[in-house]
Amino acid sequence: MAIVKLSVIGCGYLGAVHASCMADLGHEVVGIDVDAAKVAQLNAGEPPFHEPGLGEVLRRALDSGRLRFSTDMADAASARVHFVGVGTPQQQGSYAADLTYVDAAIDALVPHLHAGSDGPAVVAGKSTVPVGTAARLAEKIGDAGVLAWNPEFLREGFAVQDTVAPDRLVYGLPGDDAKAAVARDALDAVYASILERGTPRLTADYASAELVKVAANSFLATKISFINAMAEMCEVTGADVSFLAEAIGHDDRIGKKFLKAGIGFGGGCLPKDIRAFMARAGELGAEQSLTFLREVDSINLRRRQHVVNLTVHALEGRVPGKPVAVLGAAFKPHSDDIRDSPALDVASRLSGLGAKVRIVDPAAGPVLRRVRPDLDVRDSAHDAVAGAHVVLLLTEWPEFRDLDPVELGESVEHRTIIDGRNVLDSAAWRAAGWTYIGLGRP
């Protein structure tokens, strides 16, 4: 495999993982970020966020001498391929994506784009952007380089695996055949070891490549909200949503993945991506095409209030001053990401109603102590549940799923648990004297 000089612009979640993995695959990589503290932390071999396996890959890549991080865009000048992976958060007061960081990254990079012996520099966009963005950025780059769009499909908690062994690679290429060949060949060289293992490589125009990521996220969000809507029906009919999900999941046209009823999705991708997709459709005059996503979003958000309502009912309406234990703060296990976390939202709503909420999370605890000093963050599940009137399991960490209901029951004031992820053995908890409340389960 030929070694390719790469730069990765933006060293947040996406960029830090991509830079580390590409260097670990054998390429020479420089990561660029404006945050000097983050750059120093990465150069010290310390990931600035929790991601299983990243620390080992990062330190191995740094020790090899193939990876470094910098705040100076000029350090990217010698790279053959420049990956842009900066954030595209939701705009304040709007569903639309904020492209400030993407535009700033391109503007800062263009003066440092230089052709090498292999041809023009290639800029590969990885950020999730509204359709039409790549064509606009290609005009910014002009003749200084060639733009490709190479969307990422990372799952938090599995990002290293998804980078080095993705289920597909997607290239959005320019319409000019010569430029398209330059971009395709450059990306093929970067991903040579991955392609040699038979990973599918799909090439398309810019717009199609941009739409792949938001379409995939919209479909996954739809599956989650669908099964949560079925949970609502199960609760009013006495049916069991877990059985329903298993039964329909055997249909290979549907599949079992993302059919777990609970408190819904969150994080930094699905919520803001489907909202940005709706906003872009409106800008293009195609808002009717995505009106169903408004209901997907609505179903997802009302699951949080539903758990709050269940808790209030379990407390017989007397919430102020009552100790409530919340197991989980991150939006999913194996992550410390609390962005738009359903678990944290539920905890905050209950705290706002006057409950004495104690919250615990194996990875997000330190983050919570830093950014939410108003919350009572505990170090262990047993500490959090001591004297609790209700226990809520809201993030399905293995250590929470594996709790002993008999042992835990000795610490609480009332044995009532709300399983917001439907991952506990309801029979075992009921046998231990608990009032078990699942979502969409009798």
Secondary structure as UniProt FT lines:
FT   STRAND          5..9
FT   HELIX           13..24
FT   TURN            25..26
FT   STRAND          28..32
FT   HELIX           36..43
FT   TURN            44..45
FT   TURN            52..53
FT   HELIX           54..64
FT   STRAND          67..70
FT   HELIX           73..76
FT   TURN            77..78
FT   STRAND          81..84
FT   TURN            92..93
FT   HELIX           100..109
FT   HELIX           110..112
FT   TURN            117..118
FT   STRAND          122..125
FT   TURN            131..132
FT   HELIX           133..141
FT   HELIX           142..144
FT   STRAND          146..149
FT   TURN            156..157
FT   HELIX           159..164
FT   STRAND          169..173
FT   HELIX           177..190
FT   HELIX           192..195
FT   TURN            196..198
FT   STRAND          201..205
FT   HELIX           206..237
FT   HELIX           241..249
FT   TURN            252..254
FT   TURN            257..258
FT   HELIX           270..283
FT   TURN            284..285
FT   HELIX           287..290
FT   HELIX           291..314
FT   TURN            315..317
FT   TURN            320..321
FT   STRAND          323..327
FT   TURN            333..334
FT   TURN            339..340
FT   HELIX           342..352
FT   TURN            353..354
FT   STRAND          356..360
FT   TURN            362..364
FT   HELIX           365..371
FT   TURN            373..374
FT   STRAND          376..377
FT   HELIX           381..385
FT   TURN            386..387
FT   STRAND          390..393
FT   HELIX           398..401
FT   HELIX           405..409
FT   TURN            410..411
FT   STRAND          416..419
FT   TURN            420..421
FT   HELIX           426..431
FT   TURN            432..433
FT   STRAND          435..438
//
